[in-house]
């Protein structure tokens, strides 16, 4: 039943008789047909991605040491598709310490690994954006805040505890009350909070910023938190000359009327 999901498969190898047994699920994970492929540990090892083979327990190592460790590696199926699997196994030893049999399970974790790689790539993209423009997005569960994103802490250079006591501390002193009251009023009515304060950055610079907080709702319409967009004000509307000329040539009345209709 478990193997029917196509994500797991088991194998065993009896050393004295050189008998290999693979479950149907293992053949499916490896992309092999039980009728045309002969089950053996060497075949499994041959399907491992060349870059991952050094970290995999080889046939000779298994026979000599009788030891296996949990490993995650990639395999290349005969049709060329790539899958990532996690291997767990153990070796049965005789009373005199000789390895008698090895057995294990392979679990297809490709989707999990793909998700992890996608998340890592997204973090790199966001970091590159922040380093180049000092702009970033973040998500907060509640407002007033109980925590802050790493980018915000780095941008303003203030300790987390100080910001928890006074979240508007990075704002110029003469503007704090104004933007705090404005933001609280919109927050209480669950409206988009849009402020343009002047911030004191960690470098000591005073830079006008645009800060937008948008309420986030789940599938049932209940409030789930806030999505935040924080960027220097000078980023808005910075259109290079060539692009500006193209827009002036291509944007016509029908486009403006459509835009006004969308914005009601």
C-alpha positions as CSV (number, residue, x, y, z in Angstrom):
1,X,0.0,0.0,0.0
2,X,2.7,2.5,1.0
3,X,4.7,1.7,-2.2
4,X,1.6,2.3,-4.3
5,X,2.2,6.1,-3.9
6,X,5.3,5.7,-6.0
7,X,7.6,7.3,-3.4
8,X,9.3,4.4,-1.6
9,X,11.0,1.1,-2.5
10,X,13.0,-1.5,-0.6
11,X,15.9,-3.7,-1.5
12,X,18.0,-6.5,0.1
13,X,21.3,-8.2,-0.7
14,X,22.3,-11.6,0.8
15,X,26.1,-11.7,0.4
16,X,26.7,-15.4,0.6
17,X,24.4,-16.2,-2.3
18,X,24.7,-12.8,-4.0
19,X,20.9,-12.7,-4.0
20,X,19.3,-9.3,-4.6
21,X,15.6,-8.6,-4.1
22,X,14.0,-5.3,-5.1
23,X,10.4,-4.4,-4.4
24,X,8.2,-3.1,-7.3
25,X,8.3,0.4,-5.8
26,X,12.1,0.5,-6.1
27,X,11.9,-0.3,-9.8
28,X,9.4,2.5,-10.2
29,X,11.6,5.0,-8.5
30,X,14.6,4.1,-10.6
31,X,12.5,4.1,-13.8
32,X,13.3,0.4,-14.5
33,X,11.1,-2.5,-15.6
34,X,11.3,-5.6,-13.4
35,X,11.2,-7.8,-16.5
36,X,14.2,-6.2,-18.3
37,X,16.5,-5.1,-15.4
38,X,18.4,-7.4,-13.1
39,X,18.3,-6.3,-9.5
40,X,21.7,-5.7,-8.0
41,X,23.4,-3.1,-5.9
42,X,25.8,-2.2,-8.6
43,X,23.0,-1.2,-10.9
44,X,21.6,1.1,-8.3
45,X,25.1,2.6,-7.8
46,X,25.5,3.1,-11.5
47,X,22.3,5.2,-11.7
48,X,23.6,7.7,-9.1
49,X,24.5,11.1,-10.5
50,X,28.3,11.2,-11.1
51,X,28.7,14.3,-8.9
52,X,27.1,12.4,-6.0
53,X,28.9,9.0,-6.2
54,X,31.8,9.9,-4.0
55,X,29.4,10.3,-1.0
56,X,27.6,7.0,-1.7
57,X,28.5,3.7,0.0
58,X,30.0,1.7,-2.9
59,X,29.7,-2.1,-3.4
60,X,33.3,-2.7,-2.1
61,X,32.8,-0.5,0.9
62,X,29.6,-2.2,1.8
63,X,31.2,-5.6,1.7
64,X,34.4,-4.6,3.6
65,X,33.0,-2.4,6.3
66,X,29.4,-3.7,6.7
67,X,28.4,-0.1,7.4
68,X,25.7,2.1,5.8
69,X,24.7,5.7,6.6
70,X,21.6,7.7,5.7
71,X,22.3,9.6,2.5
72,X,20.5,11.8,0.1
73,X,21.6,11.8,-3.6
74,X,20.4,12.2,-7.1
75,X,19.7,9.4,-9.6
76,X,19.5,9.6,-13.4
77,X,16.8,7.3,-14.8
78,X,17.3,5.5,-18.1
79,X,15.0,8.0,-19.7
80,X,17.2,10.9,-18.6
81,X,14.9,12.3,-15.8
82,X,16.5,13.3,-12.6
83,X,15.2,12.3,-9.1
84,X,16.4,13.0,-5.6
85,X,16.2,10.1,-3.2
86,X,17.0,9.5,0.5
87,X,18.5,6.1,1.3
88,X,18.4,4.4,4.7
89,X,19.8,1.0,5.3
90,X,21.4,-1.4,7.7
91,X,23.7,-4.4,7.6
92,X,23.0,-7.7,9.4
93,X,26.2,-9.1,11.0
94,X,27.1,-12.6,12.0
95,X,28.3,-13.4,15.5
96,X,31.9,-13.3,14.4
97,X,31.4,-9.8,12.9
98,X,31.0,-10.8,9.2
99,X,28.4,-8.9,7.2
100,X,25.6,-11.3,6.2
101,X,23.0,-9.2,4.5
102,X,22.3,-5.6,3.7
103,X,18.8,-4.1,3.3
104,X,17.4,-0.7,2.9
105,X,14.7,1.7,1.7
106,X,14.8,4.5,-0.9
107,X,12.4,7.4,-0.5
108,X,11.8,9.8,-3.4
109,X,12.2,13.3,-2.0
110,X,12.5,15.1,-5.3
111,X,9.6,17.5,-4.6
112,X,10.9,18.4,-1.2
113,X,14.4,19.1,-2.6
114,X,13.0,21.1,-5.5
115,X,11.0,23.2,-3.0
116,X,14.1,23.7,-0.9
117,X,16.1,24.8,-4.0
118,X,13.3,27.1,-5.1
119,X,13.2,28.7,-1.6
120,X,17.0,29.2,-1.6
121,X,16.9,30.8,-5.0
122,X,14.1,33.1,-3.8
123,X,16.1,34.1,-0.8
124,X,19.1,34.9,-3.0
125,X,17.0,37.0,-5.3
126,X,15.5,39.0,-2.4
127,X,19.0,39.5,-0.9
128,X,20.4,40.8,-4.2
129,X,17.4,43.2,-4.5
130,X,18.0,44.5,-1.0
131,X,21.8,44.9,-1.4
132,X,21.4,46.8,-4.7
133,X,18.3,49.0,-3.9
134,X,17.7,48.8,-0.1
135,X,14.1,47.7,-1.0
136,X,12.5,44.6,0.3
137,X,9.2,42.8,1.1
138,X,8.3,41.0,4.3
139,X,5.3,39.4,6.0
140,X,4.2,40.0,9.6
141,X,1.5,38.1,11.4
142,X,0.3,41.1,13.5
143,X,0.6,44.8,14.0
144,X,1.8,46.3,16.2
145,X,4.9,44.2,15.5
146,X,6.2,41.4,17.7
147,X,9.2,40.8,15.5
148,X,11.0,42.4,12.5
149,X,12.5,41.1,9.3
150,X,16.3,40.7,9.1
151,X,16.4,43.3,6.3
152,X,14.6,45.9,8.4
153,X,17.0,45.4,11.3
154,X,20.0,45.7,9.0
155,X,18.5,48.7,7.2
156,X,18.0,50.8,10.4
157,X,20.7,49.3,12.5
158,X,18.7,49.3,15.7
159,X,18.3,46.5,18.3
160,X,15.1,44.4,18.1
161,X,14.1,45.2,21.6
162,X,14.4,49.0,21.0
163,X,12.1,48.7,18.0
164,X,9.6,46.6,19.9
165,X,9.3,49.4,22.5
166,X,9.0,52.1,19.8
167,X,8.5,50.8,16.2
168,X,8.7,54.3,14.7
169,X,12.2,54.9,16.2
170,X,13.9,54.9,12.7
171,X,11.5,57.7,11.6
172,X,12.6,61.3,12.0
173,X,11.5,62.5,15.4
174,X,9.3,65.3,14.1
175,X,7.4,62.9,11.8
176,X,6.8,60.0,14.2
177,X,3.5,61.0,15.8
178,X,2.0,61.8,12.4
179,X,2.8,58.5,10.7
180,X,2.1,56.5,13.8
181,X,-1.4,57.9,14.2
182,X,-2.1,57.6,10.4
183,X,-0.9,53.9,10.3
184,X,-2.9,53.0,13.4
185,X,-6.2,54.4,12.0
186,X,-5.8,52.5,8.8
187,X,-4.7,49.3,10.6
188,X,-7.8,49.3,12.8
189,X,-10.1,49.4,9.8
190,X,-8.0,46.8,7.9
191,X,-7.1,49.2,5.1
192,X,-3.9,49.4,3.1
193,X,-1.4,51.4,5.2
194,X,0.6,53.7,2.9
195,X,3.2,56.0,4.5
196,X,6.2,58.0,3.2
197,X,8.4,58.8,6.2
198,X,12.0,59.9,6.2
199,X,14.1,57.2,7.8
200,X,17.4,57.4,9.6
201,X,19.4,54.5,8.2
202,X,22.1,52.5,9.9
203,X,24.7,54.5,7.9
204,X,23.3,57.8,9.4
205,X,21.7,58.9,6.1
206,X,18.2,60.4,6.2
207,X,16.3,58.9,3.2
208,X,12.6,59.3,2.2
209,X,11.0,55.9,2.1
210,X,7.7,54.4,0.8
211,X,6.2,51.9,3.3
212,X,3.1,50.0,2.3
213,X,1.3,47.4,4.4
214,X,-1.4,45.3,2.8
215,X,-3.8,43.1,4.8
216,X,-3.5,39.4,3.8
217,X,-6.5,37.1,4.0
218,X,-6.9,33.4,3.8
219,X,-9.2,31.4,1.5
220,X,-12.2,32.0,3.9
221,X,-11.6,35.7,4.0
222,X,-10.3,35.9,7.6
223,X,-7.3,38.1,8.3
224,X,-4.0,36.3,8.3
225,X,-1.4,39.0,8.6
226,X,0.2,41.8,6.7
227,X,2.4,41.9,3.6
228,X,4.9,44.8,3.7
229,X,6.7,46.7,0.9
230,X,9.5,49.0,1.9
231,X,11.6,50.9,-0.6
232,X,13.4,54.2,-1.1
233,X,11.0,56.8,-2.5
234,X,13.4,57.6,-5.3
235,X,12.9,54.2,-6.8
236,X,9.3,55.0,-7.8
237,X,9.0,56.4,-11.3
238,X,12.7,56.2,-12.2
239,X,12.2,55.5,-15.9
240,X,15.3,55.5,-18.1
241,X,15.2,57.9,-21.0
242,X,14.8,55.3,-23.8
243,X,12.0,53.6,-21.9
244,X,10.3,56.9,-21.3
245,X,10.4,57.8,-25.0
246,X,8.9,54.4,-25.9
247,X,6.1,54.8,-23.4
248,X,5.3,58.3,-24.7
249,X,5.1,56.9,-28.2
250,X,3.1,53.8,-27.4
251,X,0.7,54.8,-24.6
252,X,-2.5,56.2,-26.1
253,X,-5.9,57.4,-24.9
254,X,-7.4,53.9,-24.9
255,X,-4.7,52.7,-22.5
256,X,-5.3,55.7,-20.1
257,X,-9.0,55.1,-20.2
258,X,-8.6,51.4,-19.5
259,X,-6.2,52.2,-16.6
260,X,-8.7,54.7,-15.1
261,X,-11.5,52.1,-15.4
262,X,-9.4,49.5,-13.6
263,X,-8.7,52.0,-10.8
264,X,-12.4,53.0,-10.7
